Amino acid sequence: MNTKRVYHRWTEHEVRLLYRSVTSSNRNWVSVQQQFPQFSLLQLQNKFTMIEKQFLVKKEAENDSVQETVRVLMELMRKRE
């Protein structure tokens, strides 16, 4: 049996739509899959997991950036005293 892999590059719009669909339907994957019939249930779940991981990494980076800014400001305030 000869199977061909097809890679789908998700657009930003599709990612937002998937995220919104999953969160608003309270992870009712049947209704989500109806909106994305070209993907299997497993593909949709995997993509959503990747989106969540990317979101968490982004949030951690933002938190690190804020903490670094606060640290630098505190050092500057100490030097001024």
N, C-alpha and C positions, 0 to 999 in steps of 0.2 A: 504494500500500500504506500503510495507516494503522497506525502502531505507537504504542504507548503506553508511556511510561517509568514504571517503578514504582520508587520509592525505598524501600529497606529500612533501617530504623534498627536497627543492631546493638545488642543488649543486652550488658552487661558479661559475662554468662555465655557468650553466643555468641562473643564476642571471645576469651575465655579458652579455650573449647573449640577454636576454630579454631587458635589459637596452639599449644596442646598437641598437637593432631592433626598439624599440620605438622611441629613439631619432633620429635615421637616417631616419626613415620613417615619421618624423614630426607628430607622434602620429596617424598614419593611422592604427587604430586597426584591420581593416579587414586583412591587410597584415601581421600584427603581429600574429594574430590568425592563419593564414595559417602556420606559422612557429611552432606554439604550438597548434596543433589540439586537444590535449588531455585536454585542459583547456577551460573553457567558457570565453567569453569576460569579464564578470564581475570579474572572478578570476584573469585574467591577469591584468586588471586595478587595482584591489586591491593590487596585488603583486607589481606592479610598484610604486604605492603610498607608500607602505611600504619601498621599496628600496630608494625612494627619501627622506623619513623621516629619515631613518638610515644614509643616506649620509649627510643630514643637521646636525643631531646630532653629527656625527663624525667631521664635519667641525667646529662646535661650540666648541667641545672639543679641537680640535687642536688650534683654536684661543685663547681659554682660557689658554691653556698651553703656548703658545707663549707670551701672555700678562703677565702671571705669571713670566716667565723667564726674560722678560724685566724689570719687577718691581724689581725682586731680583738683577739683574745686576745694576740697577740704585741705589738701596740702598747700594750695595757694593762700587760703585763709590763715593757716598756721604761720606761713612765712611772713605775712603782712603784720602779724601781731608782735 
